């Protein structure tokens, strides 16, 4: 550039070319260009790999679609910062501000380039934000990125009927506001994971879940009429491993009957036309105080325990309206029973029922205490062989080793699915309220249906089995 041109430029303000050169020629401007370019390339590669399914490790995904774009954005911020600092420097030197001349071909080309790059960045960050939003609400992010803590919940979710339902659909309110609220509330849990200050086992407060209308209502209709379902239970005993007892029972699932337009069966508890409220006497809701039933016709009945126990233990005025989660409290994170899994193994042939004493020995190794899951994985098959050897002798083991080893592998998988010693999760740590399998510990239907909750007139909440199920004809 000639001296005259330079002088004119300085009197009327530097040209766009000069200003960009002065900005990008600084170490700050060059750093911004270099950082944004490098991380843009890495981010695009990561986005393509994640979209194509080539990147599955959650930590790699966090780095490629969350950390790399953040670094790129930081680099982009350095560029206008360098321009601003360059402008301030010119002002201190008494020079005019820079100007844009649209009649200049070079200026138009630079402006066009800046606009194109801006559009590319907007599109890119939109795609990254969309992918990041989906990933941060997925089971892979919630379970695998914090596997040490959330591993049990992740594994049980993956084999449940809700395996294809993302975590935030039940654990966060709809929309971006709910997403942000869930993530900010998770920062405290993240800190606890880093410092090791978290409960073992993790608490499972149903009160923290979304309302049924918000969560369950997205997929389920509370008033849908399901009628009656036949369920078959298969039971074995230690004395007879080959001839199970088959028990069939009719479950009156019910709902709103389209013929009578009245709620009936098991699902009448949470159907429209009837509202059930109760006072929980402990956090796990295994003890229920007063129960209030309000019908659509205006009839209200209140059932109380004898002796006024609810008034002493329940918070004054603390009433909860019954919904699906009061029974289906482990619908997406259900843990198995060792007896049920062993009987399932016998019924499917994964445990050979012809092996002498295999049911009793299988239950024994499953209920043993192992310090870690790795130890259990390595020892269960060996411990089963030892028990079978003690029971049947070495010659028996030589003949049946393959079948016993197969049973051991099945039991090791069952253990891995249900027990986490490091998190103090063992058999029965998390129980559900479906039916009355754990009624002795206060879980299930008999919390209320105990013939003890009574109205002032002596009417009780019946324990009659025929209210919910019947024997097949």
C-alpha positions in Angstrom: 0.0 0.0 0.0 1.4 3.4 -1.0 2.1 6.1 1.6 -0.8 8.3 0.2 -3.2 5.4 0.4 -2.1 4.7 3.9 -2.4 8.3 5.0 -5.9 8.6 3.5 -6.9 5.3 5.2 -5.7 6.7 8.5 -7.5 10.0 8.1 -10.8 8.3 7.1 -10.3 5.3 9.3 -8.4 2.1 8.5 -9.8 -0.2 5.9 -11.5 -3.4 6.8 -8.5 -5.3 5.4 -6.2 -3.3 7.7 -8.4 -3.9 10.7 -8.6 -7.6 10.2 -4.9 -7.8 9.6 -4.2 -5.9 12.8 -6.6 -8.2 14.7 -5.6 -11.5 13.4 -1.9 -10.5 13.3 -2.0 -10.4 17.1 -1.3 -13.5 19.3 -4.8 -13.3 20.7 -6.4 -13.2 17.2 -4.3 -16.0 15.9 -5.0 -18.1 19.0 -8.8 -17.6 18.4 -8.5 -18.7 14.7 -6.3 -21.7 15.6 -8.4 -22.9 18.5 -11.8 -22.5 16.7 -10.5 -24.2 13.6 -8.9 -27.2 15.4 -11.9 -27.9 17.6 -14.3 -27.3 14.7 -12.6 -30.2 12.8 -12.6 -32.4 15.9 -16.2 -31.6 16.7 -17.4 -32.3 13.2 -15.5 -35.7 13.3 -17.1 -36.5 16.7 -20.6 -35.5 15.5 -20.3 -37.7 12.5 -19.0 -40.6 14.6 -21.7 -40.2 17.2 -24.5 -39.9 14.6 -23.2 -42.9 12.7 -23.0 -44.9 15.9 -19.2 -45.3 15.7 -18.7 -43.6 19.1 -20.5 -45.4 21.9 -18.3 -44.8 24.9 -20.2 -42.1 27.0 -16.9 -40.3 28.0 -15.9 -40.0 24.3 -19.3 -38.7 23.5 -19.1 -36.1 26.3 -15.7 -35.0 24.9 -16.6 -34.9 21.2 -20.1 -33.4 21.3 -19.9 -31.3 24.5 -16.3 -30.4 25.4 -14.9 -29.9 21.9 -17.8 -27.5 20.7 -17.3 -25.6 24.0 -13.6 -25.1 23.2 -14.5 -24.1 19.7 -16.9 -21.5 21.0 -14.3 -20.2 23.3 -11.9 -19.8 20.4 -14.6 -17.9 18.4 -15.0 -15.5 21.2 -11.3 -14.6 21.1 -11.7 -13.3 17.6 -14.1 -10.4 18.2 -12.2 -9.8 21.5 -9.0 -9.3 19.5 -10.8 -6.9 17.1 -12.2 -4.9 20.1 -8.8 -4.7 21.7 -7.3 -3.6 18.4 -9.9 -0.8 18.1 -9.2 0.4 21.6 -5.4 0.5 20.8 -6.1 2.6 17.7 -8.2 4.9 19.8 -5.5 5.4 22.3 -3.1 6.2 19.4 -5.5 8.9 18.2 -6.4 7.0 15.0 -9.9 6.8 13.5 -12.0 3.8 13.8 -12.2 1.3 11.0 -14.7 1.6 8.2 -16.4 -0.8 5.7 -16.6 0.2 2.1 -19.2 -1.9 0.2 -18.0 -0.5 -3.1 -14.7 -2.2 -2.5 -14.7 -5.7 -3.9 -12.3 -7.0 -1.3 -14.6 -5.7 1.5 -17.6 -7.4 0.0 -15.7 -10.7 -0.3 -14.6 -10.5 3.3 -18.1 -9.7 4.5 -19.5 -12.6 2.4 -16.9 -14.9 3.9 -17.8 -13.8 7.5 -21.5 -14.3 6.8 -21.0 -17.8 5.3 -18.8 -18.8 8.3 -21.4 -17.4 10.7 -24.2 -19.5 9.1 -22.0 -22.6 9.2 -21.3 -22.0 12.9 -25.0 -21.5 13.7 -26.0 -24.7 11.9 -23.2 -26.6 13.5 -24.0 -25.4 17.0 -27.7 -26.1 16.5 -26.9 -29.7 15.5 -24.5 -30.1 18.4 -27.0 -28.6 20.8 -29.7 -31.0 19.6 -27.5 -34.0 19.8 -26.2 -32.9 23.2 -29.7 -32.3 24.5 -30.7 -35.8 23.5 -27.6 -37.5 24.8 -27.7 -35.7 28.2 -31.2 -37.1 28.7 -30.4 -40.6 27.6 -29.8 -43.7 29.8 -26.2 -43.9 28.4 -25.4 -40.4 29.9 -27.2 -40.9 33.2 -26.1 -44.5 33.7 -22.7 -45.1 32.1 -21.1 -41.7 32.6 -21.7 -42.2 36.4 -21.6 -46.0 36.3 -20.0 -46.4 39.7 -23.1 -44.8 41.3 -25.9 -45.3 38.7 -24.9 -48.7 37.4 -27.7 -50.6 39.2 -30.4 -48.2 37.9 -28.9 -48.3 34.4 -28.7 -52.1 34.2 -32.2 -52.7 35.6 -33.7 -50.0 33.3 -32.1 -51.7 30.3 -34.0 -55.0 30.8 -37.3 -53.4 31.9 -40.4 -52.7 29.8 -39.3 -49.0 29.8 -35.9 -49.6 28.3 -36.6 -47.4 25.3 -37.9 -44.5 27.5 -35.2 -41.8 28.2 -34.5 -41.0 31.8 -35.7 -37.4 31.6 -39.2 -38.4 30.5 -39.8 -39.6 34.0 -37.3 -37.6 36.0 -37.6 -34.1 34.5 -40.5 -31.8 33.5 -41.2 -31.4 29.8 -39.4 -28.8 27.8 -36.1 -27.1 28.0 -36.9 -25.5 31.4 -37.4 -28.9 32.9 -34.2 -30.1 31.3 -32.1 -27.2 32.7 -33.7 -27.7 36.2 -32.9 -31.4 36.2 -29.3 -30.7 35.1 -28.7 -28.0 37.7 -30.2 -30.1 40.4 -27.8 -32.9 39.3 -24.7 -30.8 39.9 -25.0 -31.5 43.6 -25.2 -35.2 42.9 -22.2 -34.9 40.6 -20.2 -33.3 43.4 -21.2 -36.1 45.7 -20.0 -38.6 43.1 -16.6 -36.9 42.8 -16.1 -36.7 46.6 -17.7 -40.1 47.3 -20.3 -38.4 49.5 -23.4 -40.3 48.3 -25.7 -42.7 50.0 -25.2 -46.5 49.6 -27.6 -47.8 48.5 -29.1 -44.8 46.7 -32.4 -43.6 48.1 -35.4 -44.0 45.9 -37.9 -41.2 46.9 -41.0 -41.5 44.8 -41.8 -37.9 45.8 -39.1 -36.7 43.4 -40.7 -38.2 40.4 -42.9 -36.2 38.0 -46.7 -36.4 38.4 -48.3 -39.4 36.8 -50.2 -37.1 34.4 -46.9 -35.7 33.2 -44.7 -38.8 33.1 -46.9 -41.9 32.8 -49.6 -40.1 30.9 -47.4 -39.6 27.9 -47.7 -43.3 27.0 -50.4 -44.7 29.3 -54.1 -44.0 29.7 -55.2 -44.4 33.3 -58.8 -45.2 32.4 -58.0 -47.7 29.7 -60.0 -50.9 30.3 -57.8 -53.9 30.4 -60.3 -56.4 31.7 -58.9 -59.6 33.3 -55.6 -61.2 32.7 -54.5 -64.8 33.4 -51.0 -65.0 35.0 -49.2 -68.3 35.5 -46.7 -68.8 38.4 -44.2 -71.7 38.3 -42.8 -72.9 41.6 -40.2 -75.6 42.3 -39.2 -77.1 45.6 -35.9 -78.5 46.9 -37.5 -81.9 47.1 -38.9 -81.9 43.6 -36.9 -80.0 41.0 -38.4 -81.6 37.9 -42.2 -81.4 38.5 -43.1 -77.7 39.1 -46.4 -76.5 40.5 -48.2 -74.3 38.1 -50.6 -71.8 39.6 -52.8 -69.8 37.4 -54.6 -66.8 38.7 -57.0 -64.3 37.1 -55.9 -60.7 37.8 -58.9 -58.3 37.6 -56.8 -55.5 36.1 -59.9 -53.5 35.3 -60.0 -49.8 34.5 -63.1 -47.9 33.4 -65.6 -50.5 32.1 -67.0 -49.1 28.9 -70.3 -51.0 29.5 -71.0 -49.6 33.0 -68.8 -46.4 32.7 -67.5 -47.2 36.2 -64.0 -47.9 37.5 -63.4 -51.4 38.6 -60.7 -54.0 39.3 -57.1 -53.2 40.4 -56.8 -50.0 38.3 -59.8 -48.4 40.0 -57.4 -47.1 42.6 -56.0 -44.6 40.2 -58.9 -44.1 37.7 -61.1 -41.2 37.2 -64.3 -41.1 39.2 -62.5 -42.0 42.4 -59.8 -40.3 44.4 -57.8 -42.1 47.1 -55.7 -40.1 49.5 -53.6 -41.5 52.4 -51.2 -40.5 55.1 -47.8 -42.3 54.8 -46.2 -43.0 58.2 -42.7 -43.5 56.9 -40.6 -42.5 53.9 -40.9 -45.9 52.2 -44.7 -45.9 52.6 -44.7 -49.4 54.1 -47.0 -48.1 56.8 -50.2 -46.3 56.0 -52.2 -44.2 58.4 -55.5 -42.7 57.5 -57.0 -43.4 54.0 -59.7 -41.2 52.4 -61.8 -42.3 49.5 -63.8 -39.7 47.5 -66.2 -40.8 44.8 -67.5 -38.7 42.0 -71.0 -38.8 43.5 -69.8 -36.9 46.5 -69.5 -39.8 48.9 -66.4 -39.5 51.1 -65.2 -42.3 53.4 -62.2 -42.0 55.8 -60.6 -45.1 57.2 -58.3 -44.9 60.2 -56.1 -47.3 62.2 -57.3 -48.2 65.7 -55.5 -46.2 68.4 -54.9 -43.1 66.2 -51.4 -44.2 65.2 -51.6 -42.0 62.1 -52.1 -38.9 64.2 -48.9 -39.6 66.1 -46.6 -40.4 63.3 -47.8 -38.7 60.2 -47.1 -35.0 59.6 -50.2 -32.9 60.3 -52.2 -32.5 57.1 -49.7 -34.6 55.1 -51.9 -36.4 52.6 -50.8 -38.0 49.3 -53.1 -38.7 46.4 -52.6 -42.3 45.3 -51.4 -42.8 41.7 -49.7 -45.4 39.6 -46.3 -45.1 41.4 -47.7 -46.1 44.7 -47.9 -49.7 43.4 -45.6 -49.6 40.3 -42.8 -48.0 42.3 -40.1 -50.0 40.5 -41.6 -50.2 37.0 -38.3 -49.1 35.3 -35.8 -50.3 37.8 -37.1 -53.7 39.0 -34.8 -56.1 40.9 -35.4 -59.9 40.8 -35.9 -62.4 43.6 -33.3 -65.2 43.9 -36.0 -67.9 44.2 -37.8 -66.6 41.1 -34.6 -66.6 39.1 -33.5 -70.0 40.2 -37.0 -71.4 39.4 -36.9 -69.6 36.1 -33.5 -71.3 35.3 -34.9 -74.7 36.2 -38.0 -74.1 34.0 -35.9 -72.9 31.0 -33.3 -75.6 31.3 -30.4 -73.2 32.0 -30.2 -75.0 35.3 -30.5 -78.7 34.7 -33.3 -79.9 37.1 -31.8 -83.5 37.0 -28.8 -82.3 39.0 -29.2 -83.5 42.5 -29.7 -80.7 45.0 -29.0 -78.0 42.4 -31.9 -75.8 43.5 -30.8 -75.6 47.1 -27.1 -75.1 46.1 -28.0 -72.5 43.6 -29.9 -70.4 46.2 -27.0 -70.9 48.6 -24.3 -69.4 46.2 -26.6 -66.6 45.1 -27.1 -65.5 48.8 -23.4 -65.7 49.7 -21.7 -62.5 50.5 -19.0 -61.4 48.1 -16.9 -58.3 48.5 -17.1 -57.2 44.9 -19.1 -58.1 41.8 -15.8 -59.2 40.2 -15.2 -61.7 43.0 -18.7 -63.0 42.6 -18.3 -63.3 38.8 -15.1 -65.4 39.3 -16.3 -67.5 42.2 -19.9 -68.4 41.8 -19.4 -71.2 39.3 -16.5 -72.5 41.4 -18.5 -72.4 44.6 -21.4 -74.2 43.0 -19.1 -77.0 41.9 -17.8 -77.3 45.5 -21.3 -77.5 46.9 -22.3 -80.1 44.4 -19.1 -82.0 45.1 -19.8 -82.0 48.9 -23.3 -83.2 48.2 -22.7 -85.8 45.5 -19.0 -86.7 45.5 -16.2 -86.3 43.0 -17.4 -89.0 40.6 -20.7 -87.2 40.2 -18.8 -84.0 39.4 -16.7 -85.7 36.7 -19.9 -86.9 35.0 -22.0 -83.7 35.4 -19.3 -80.9 35.3 -20.6 -79.4 32.0 -24.2 -79.1 33.3 -23.0 -77.6 36.7 -20.7 -75.2 34.9 -23.6 -74.0 32.7 -25.8 -73.5 35.8 -22.9 -71.6 37.4 -22.6 -69.2 34.5 -26.4 -68.6 34.6 -26.2 -67.8 38.3 -23.2 -65.5 37.9 -25.3 -63.5 35.3 -28.3 -63.4 37.7 -26.0 -62.1 40.5 -24.5 -59.4 38.2 -28.0 -58.3 37.3 -29.2 -57.8 40.9 -26.4 -57.4 43.4 -23.9 -54.5 43.9 -21.9 -55.0 47.1 -20.0 -51.8 46.5 -23.3 -49.9 46.6 -24.7 -52.1 49.4 -27.4 -53.4 47.1 -28.3 -57.0 47.8 -31.3 -59.3 47.4 -34.4 -57.4 48.6 -32.8 -54.0 49.0 -35.3 -52.5 46.6 -38.8 -54.0 46.8 -41.9 -53.2 44.9 -45.5 -52.7 46.0 -47.0 -55.0 43.4 -49.2 -57.7 44.9 -48.2 -59.0 48.3 -44.9 -60.8 47.8 -43.2 -58.7 50.5 -46.2 -58.2 52.7 -44.4 -59.2 55.8 -42.1 -56.2 55.4 -45.0 -53.9 54.8 -44.9 -53.8 51.0 -47.9 -54.2 48.7 -51.6 -54.3 48.9 -51.9 -55.3 52.6 -50.6 -51.9 53.7 -54.2 -50.7 53.3 -56.1 -53.9 52.7 -55.6 -55.2 56.2 -59.1 -55.3 57.6 -57.8 -52.9 60.3 -58.3 -49.5 58.6 -61.9 -48.7 59.6 -64.5 -45.9 59.3 -66.3 -44.5 62.3 -69.2 -46.9 61.5 -66.9 -49.9 61.5 -66.5 -50.4 57.7 -63.0 -51.7 56.9 -60.8 -51.8 53.9 -61.3 -55.5 53.0 -58.6 -58.0 52.5 -60.9 -60.2 50.4 -58.8 -61.8 47.6 -61.8 -61.7 45.2 -61.4 -57.9 44.9 -58.4 -58.2 42.7 -58.1 -61.8 41.5 -59.9 -65.1 41.1 -59.2 -68.8 40.3 -59.6 -69.8 36.7 -62.6 -72.1 36.0 
